[in-house]
Amino acid sequence: MEEFVPKSHPLRKIRQEFNLALQRIDWLLDCAYAPNGKESIPPERLLRALLLQVLFSVRSERQLMEQMRYNLLFRWFVGLSIDDKVWNHSTFSKNRERLLAHNIIPTLFEEVVQIARQKQLLSEEHFSVDGTLIQAWASHKSFLRKQDSDDDEGSGSNSERDFHKEKRSNETHKSGTDPEARLYKKSKGSEAKLAYLGHTTMENRNGLIVQTAVTQANGCGEREAAEQMLMELPGSRRKTVGADKGYDTRGFVAACRGANVTPHVAQNTKRRGGSAIDGRTTRHSGYQASMKVRKRIEEGFGWGKTIGLIRQVKVRGLARVKEVFTFTFIGWNLTRISNLQGGST
């Protein structure tokens, strides 16, 4: 198996860095084994398989297990020999739940970030924040009045439902299939979708993602999540944060300054009362640099929605969506680290 994979294959560097991160959380992985000697997938192999699902855009765990049966590259990456039996997709799904129960994926994400920090690939002073819409695994037909959510109109999953011209809001309605999803539109003129909001903090040197968060979709969710993430950034030195016009509010600017962060926010001069920042901030060359670099955060979102699994998640519930979102950016960071060290993907 080792001889089958070319020495120059980009997955080799990614696997090397990923294995290093797994070694750092070996103490936590021990907790993820099934109790009482029941059948269990080793969590290291489970995590490697999930990373392949992100890197190769495999849309389901059933398809992932099918690929594992005949794809020698997948077997090598996970750690299976050519004769090892591949797991049933339902067994794989049950074992994945242990990752959520033991909070393994956020810890693994932090270790990948720490590897990048030790390689001096991170900026510790200059950051950018942004959010993106994550379409929920729920349809408009499931969005019913709360008092009627237990009553089905018709029978079966494809029963007829006419919701046109019906006034619906998150206060009066909820999804029967994913109650934590919220009806939300990203911008004026766009259609409303059942969705979540994903948030990231990017360091500005190499475009690596150093923080992730997922919240229910609402008009203030992006700013509130950004405020929380900025407060949790390590180090006591003053930092800068770049952001788009949606963050140009007096509340967000005041929260940044209170956290010893200089807000390099794009000015929204059309907002009632004008922009929350003025020439004292915009006159500096650092502000112009942040305005240029902050747009790179969209590259991570674009990769996550075209290569990764976050355009429309195939899981339900805030905790599971956060798990998928965070793991997608583990894949993004490992790909970036590999590229920055001379690899290619």
N, C-alpha and C positions, 0 to 999 in steps of 0.2 A: 504494500500500500504506500509506503514511504517513497519507493522508487517510482511509483506511478505518477506522482505529482511533481511537475517540473520545479527545479530549484528556484526559478524566477517567478513562480506563480504568486500573485498579490495576496492570496489567502494565507500564505505562509507567515508573513509579517503580522497580519491581523490575528491569526491563531496564536502566535507567540505572545503578543501583547495581551490578548484575552486570557490566555493561560496564566500569565503573571497576575492579572487582576483576580482570577479565581483562587490562586494560591494565597492571596492576601486575605480572603474571606473563608479560608478552609474551615475555621472554627464555626462559622455560621452555617456552612453547607452541611456539616455533620447533623445539624438539627433538622434538615429537610428530608432525611431518610425516613422511610415508612417505619412506624413502631411495630413491635412484636414480630419482627422478621417477615412481614408481608412483602409481596412483590413490589419492588421499587426500582425506578430508573435512577441511576447515579445522577445527582443534581448537576455535576460538571458536564455530563453528556447532554442532559436536558437543556442546559443553558447554551451549549454550543449549537444544538439543533435549533433553538429559538433564534439564535443569531443568524444562522443560515436562512431561516424563514424571512428575516428582515432584509438581508443582503441580496437575496435572489427573488424577492417579491413573491414568495409562495403564499397563495391566498388562503390556505386552510391547513389545519394539522393533518387532516386525512391525506391531502396531496403531499404534504411534507413527508409523511411516512411512506407513501408510494415512491417518492423520489429516493428515499433512503434505501429502498430495496435494491435499486439497480444503478444508482449514481455512486461510483467509486470515490469521486471527489468529496461528496457529502459524508460517506462512511469514514474516510480518512480524517476529515475535519472534526467529526464528532468523537472519533476514537473507537470505531467499530472495525473489526476485521471483516474480511470478505465472507466468512462463514457465520458471523454472529447473526442471531435472529433479530429482526426489526420489531419494535413494539407495536402493539395495536394502538390506533389513534385515540381510542377512548381511555386506555391506560395512560397514554401520554398526557391527555387533558387533565386527568385526575392528579397525576404527579405535578403538573404545572401549578395546581392550586396550592401546593405546599410552598412554592416560591412567594406567593402572596401572603400566606399565613405567617411566614417568618421574615417578611420585609427584606428579602434578599436582593431584589432588583435595584431599589434605591441605594443600597449599600454597595452593590457592584458598580453602579454608575459613579459613585464617589471615588471608588478605587481607580476607575479608568481616568477620571479627572486628575487624581493624584499622580498617576503615571505620567500624564502630560505635563504636570507641574514639575516633576523631578527631571524631565527632559528639557525643561526651560522653554516650553512651547506656549506658556500662558502669560498674558498680561495680568498683573495683580492690581492695576490702577484704572484701566479704561475698559468699559463694558457697554453693551447695548441690550435693550429689552424689547420684546414684542410678543404678540399673541396671535394665534391662528384658530380658525374654526375647525372643529373636528366633528364630522357628521356622525350622528349616533346610529346604532343598528336598530332602528325603529322607523316605522312608516307613519305618514300623516293619518292613516286610518286608525292607528292605535291611540291617537290623541283625543281622548274623550272627556266629557265633563266629569269632575271628580266624584260627584254623587252617583253618576251612572257608569263609572269605570268598570264595575263588576258585572254590568249587564251587556251582553253581546247583542249587536244588531245583526241578525242572521246567524248563520252557523259556519264554522270553518274559518281558516285563516284568510281565505280569499272572498269572504262575504262582502256584499255590496255596501258601500257607505257613501252618502252624499254630504260632504262638509262644505260645499261651496256656499258663499254668502252667509256663512255662519260665523259670528264673532267669537274668536277663540283667543284665550290668553293663558299665560302660565298661572295666573291667580285662580282661574276657574276650571282649567283643564289639566290633564296630565296623561302621559303615555302609559298604556297598560302593559307594554312589553319592556319598557325601560323608564321607570318612574323618575329617575334622577336626571334624565335628559330634559332640556328646556327648548321651547320654540324660540328661535333667534335668527336675526338677519345681520350679516356682517356690515352691510352698508345700505344706504338709501337706494331704493330701486331694485335691490336683489330679493330673491325669494326667501321666505322664512323656512328654516329647517330645524328639525329636532337635532340638537347638537350639544357639545361641550366646548369649552375654550381651553386650548393648550398654551402654555406660557414658557418662554425660555429666557435665560440670561446668557449672552455671548461675550466672551472676552475678545477684545478688538485686535489682538496681534495676529492670530491665525484662524479666527472664526470658529473656535471650539466652543461647544455648549457646556457651561459650568453649572447651570441650575435648570431644573424643569419643574413644572407644576401643572395641574389640571384642575379646573373649577367648573362649576355649573355656569352656563352661558347667561350673562346679564350685562347691562350697559356699563357697569363699573368694574367688572371682573378683571379686565386687563390691568388697570391701574392698581387695584387692590393687591393683585398677585405680585405685580412688579415691586410695590412698596415692601411687601413681606420678603421677597427674595433679596432685595438690596440690603435690607437690615441683617440678613443672614450671611452676607459675603464676609469671608475671613479677612483679618487685618484691620489695623486702626488708622492707616494712612488715608488721606482724602482720595476719593475716587471720582470718576466722571461716568455718566451714563447717557448714551444716545438713545433717542426714541422719536417716533413719528408724531404728527400733530394731535393724534388722539390722546396723548399724554400731557398736552399743554393745558393743564388746569392748575389753579392756585393751590388746591389741596395736594396734588402730586408733587409739585415743585417744592412746597413747604416740607412735605414728608422727606424728600430727597435731602434737602439741606439739613434737616434735623438728624439724618443718618450719616452726616459728613460726606455726602455725595453731591457733586456739582451737576445739576440737570442740564444736559446739552439736548434740549428738546426742540424739535422743529416748531417754529412759530406759527400759530394759527391766528392770524390777525383778523379773521372774519368772525371769531368767537365774540359773543356779547361781553363787553368789557375789555376786549383786546387780549393780546398774548400775556401769559404769566411771567415771561422773561423779557428782558430788555437789553439795551446795548452794553450794559456792564458784563453780560455773558457772551453775547454774540460777536463782540469786537475781537475776541481772542482767536488766535489761529487754531487752538485746540478745539474750539467749537466747530470750526469749519472741517477739521479732520474727523470729528465725531459724526458730522452730518454725512460725510462721504462713506465712512466705514460702516455705520449702523445698518446700511442697506444689505450688507452681507448676511445679516441674520435670516433674510428671506431664502438664502441658498439652502440652509438647513431645513426650513419648512418645505421648500420645493423638493428636496431629496426625500424627505420623509413621506411626502404624498405621492411621489412618482415611483420611487424605489421601495420605500418603507411601507408601513401599514396604517398610516394615520389619516388618509383622506376620508375613509369611512371605516371606523373600527368595527370588527366583527365580534365584539364582546359587549356586555351590558353592565352598567353600574359604574359609578365614579372611580372606585378603587381599581377595577380591572382596566378601565380606559387609561388611568394614570400609569398602570404597569406597562401597557403596550406603548404609550407615548414615551416613557422613560427609556424603555429598551430600544426603541427606534433610534434615540439619540446616543445610546451606547454604540450602536452600529455606525452612526454618523461620525462620532468622535474617533472610533477605531480606524475608520476609513481615512479620516483627515490625518491622524497620526502616522499611518502607513505612508500616505502620499508625501507628507512633510519630511519623512526620513528616506525618500527616494523610491518608494514603492509606486505602483500604478494600479488603478482599479477601473 
